[in-house]
Amino acid sequence: MATPSSRMPVLYLSHGAPPLADDARWTQELATWSSDLPTPRNILMVSAHWENAPLSVSATRAAQPLVYDFWGFPRRYYTVTYDAPLAPELGDQVEQLVGSHVAGGVHRDETRGLDHGAYVPLVEMFPDADLPVLQLSMPTLDPRQLFELGRRLAPLRDEGTLIVGSGFTTHNLAWFDPSAGADAAPPTASAEFDHWAAEALERNDVDAVLDFEDRAPAARVAHPRTEHWAPLFLSLGAADAGGLSSTSVVDGFWYGLSKRSWQFA
């Protein structure tokens, strides 16, 4: 892992379902990515799998079990552990930065552990589980509200916090066909949306991304529901507050779903 810097980058990554952790290419991509990052002081995770209003943060007083928020998989996926330290100080900072700006303030859910959108990529990127982690809920799927929430959280970057949005660049589970193989050619809609997203962020066109439902090809097919794209809005807000610069770090498809992931300076 690289040495610390004065300002942490912001990430948006495609975390996949638990079996994506069996994909040697993806796990190596995440390991290589993390080795090039500056060392975070702590990590703030925003996962597609925690929608909750009022805005909530995960447990900060006592460690809680991981949330195995999936069904029908082999038993080994339910025995994964990730015993990262709690991040009570980060919870305080989140409350100070956004508590007076969101309806209902910031709720502390002391029963909430990390869900698979958080721990699956963390296991690959930070396998030692030695960095404090806090998960933040998405209180809405509205792009501009999440973008503004990200902007308010941006000062955490100067305190050494790595802000990570975890979703999937395309997410239509109707495409998931195990008989076709993980490396099968993606559906046209998935490929078109992925290409559009890559070009939009290459030119740092935040407005286009926030208006994706009207501007992106096959938007409603690539995202029948938008929760896996929504963490990107918060990541963009946290990055845009300092001047957006994006790099596509991971690309390709897994069972038709785009794994594209970005780092924002």
N, C-alpha and C positions, 0 to 999 in steps of 0.2 A: 504494500500500500504506500502511496506517495506521502510525502511530508505534509503537515497542515498548511493551509493557506489562510489569508485574511478573510476570504469570503467563500463559503461552500457553494458548489453548484447545486442545481435542482434536477431531479430525475423524473421521467415518466417511463415506466417499464410495463411490458406485457408479461403478466405473471403466469398465465395459463392455469389449467386444472392441475391437481397434484401429480398426475402421471407425467407432466412436462418435466418434472425433476428427474425422470428416467432418460431424458433425451441428452445424450452426451454432448452434443453440439451446444445446446442451450445452456447447460450448466457450465461449460467451459467459457462461453461468451460472458456469462455473468461474473465468473471468477476473474477473468481477464479485465473486465470493466472495473470491478471493485479495486483491483490491484493498481489501477491507474488513477484512482480517486485520491484526493487528500484525505487524511484521517479525520473522520467526524468526531465531535465531542459526544454527540448523541444523534438519534434518528427519529424523525417524525414521519410516520407512515399514514397514507390516506389510501384505503383500499376500496375497490368496487363493492366489496361485500359487507360494508357497514354503512348503511343509511340510517341516520337517526337524528331527529329533531326533538329537543334542542341540541345544538352542537355539543358533542360529547367527546371525552377523552377516556382512554382505557385505564385500567387499574394503576394506581401510583403508590398504594400503601402496602399491599401484600400481593405476592405473585399469584397469578391465576392460570389455570390450564389453558392450553391452546384451544381455539374454537375450530373443531373439525366440521366445518359447515358444508359438507358434501355427503352424498349417499351412494351406496352401491359399489364401493371400491374395495379391493382386497384389504385385509386387516392391516397389513404393514403401513398403509397410509394413515392409519389412526394411532400409530405408536411413535410417530415423529415427535421429537421434543425440540424446543428452542428456548433455553432458560436465560434469556437476556436480562440484564439488570433493569429495574424499574427506573422511571425518569420523572420523579416528582418535581424537580426544579423546572424541567421543560413544561410540565403541566401548569406550573405557576406562570411561566412566561406566556404560554398560549392564552391563559385567562386574562393576563394583563393586556395583551395586545388586541384581543378581539372580544373580550367578555362584554364590554359595554356597547358593542356594535352589532350584536346578533340577538335575535329574539330569544328571551329566556336565559341569556348568559351562557356560560360554559358549564355543562353538567359533567360531574366526575362519576363514571360508572365503575365502581370498585369491584364489580363482579366480572368485568370484561377482560378477556385475554386477547391475544393476537389471532386473527383469522387467517385462512390460508392465503389470502391475497397479500398478507404481510409476511408470514413466516416462510412460505415456500421460496420466494426470492431471497430472503435474508439468510436462509440456510446456505444458499449457494454463494452469496456475496460476502457475508460476514460469518463464516462457519464457527468461529470461536465463541460467538454469542457473548462477547465481552463489552459491547457498546449498549448503553441505555436506550431503550426503545419505547416510544409512546405512539399509540394509534389514535387517529382523529376520525370522527365520523363525518360523513357528508350529510348536512342537514337539508340539502336540496339537490336536485339535478340541474338546476338552472345554470347555464354556462356563465352568465355575467355575475351572478351572485357568488359562484365558486371562484371565479377569477378575482373578484374583489376580496374574498376571504384570503386567497393566496397573497395578494398585495399586502394585506395587513400582517400576514405572518412572515413576510420577507425579511424583517430585521433579525429573525432567528439565524439567518445565514451568516450574519456577521458575528454570531456567538458560537459558531462551529456546528450548527445543526444541519444535517443532511435531510432535506425535505424530499420525500419520494411519493409520487402518485403511482398507484399500482392498478392497472386495468388490463385492457387488451385492445389493440388497434382496430381489429375487427372481431366481432363476437356474435356470431349466429350459430347456435348449437345444432341447428338443422343440418349444417354442413358436416358435422362430426360423424365420420364414417370409418370405424376401425378397420373394416375390410379393405378400404382403399389405401391404407398406409399413411403414416405421418407425413411422408414426403410427396404425396400426390399433388398434382397441379391444383392450385386454388380455384374456387369458383370465380367467374368473371367479376361479380360484384365485389368480392373480397380484394381481388387484384386491383380493380379500378379505384376503390376507396383508399387502399394502401398507397397507390401511386399519387393520388391527389393529396393525401396527408403529407407524404414526403415532400412534395413540391411546395405545399403551403408553408410548411415549417422551414424549408430551405430558404424561402424568401422572408421568413419571420412574419408571416401574415396572420397576426393574432385574430383580427376581425373575421377573417375567413373561417378560422377554426372554431371560433365561438358561434358563428352562424352556419355551422356545418350542415345542419338539417336542410337548409335551403341552397347551399352552395356545393356540397360534395356529391359526387355521383353515387347512386345506390345507397345513400345514407341510411335510409330506413330498413334496408335489407342487411347492410353491414352491421347495423345496431338496431334490432327490433325494439330493444329497450336500451337506454343510453348510459346505464350505470358504469359500464366498463370503459367508456370514453371520458366520462365526467372527471375522473381524477386528473386528467390532463389539464383541465381548465384551472384547477387550483395550482398545479405546477407552473403553468404559464403565468399566472398572476404573481407568484413568488419570484419568478425569474424576470418578468417584465419590469418590475419595480426598479431594477438596476440596469435596464437596457438589455433586450433579449438577444441572445446569440445561441443558436441551436446546432447540435450535431446528432445525426442518426447513428447510433452505436450498434444496434442489433436490427437485422432485417430478416426476411424469409417468412415461411409459413409453416404451420403445424396443424395437420388435419384441416387445411383450408383457412385457418385463422391467421391473421397477420401478427407476427411477433415483434413488429417494429417498435423500437424503444429509443428515447432521446435523452440527451444530456443538455441542460441549459446552463450557460455560464452566468 
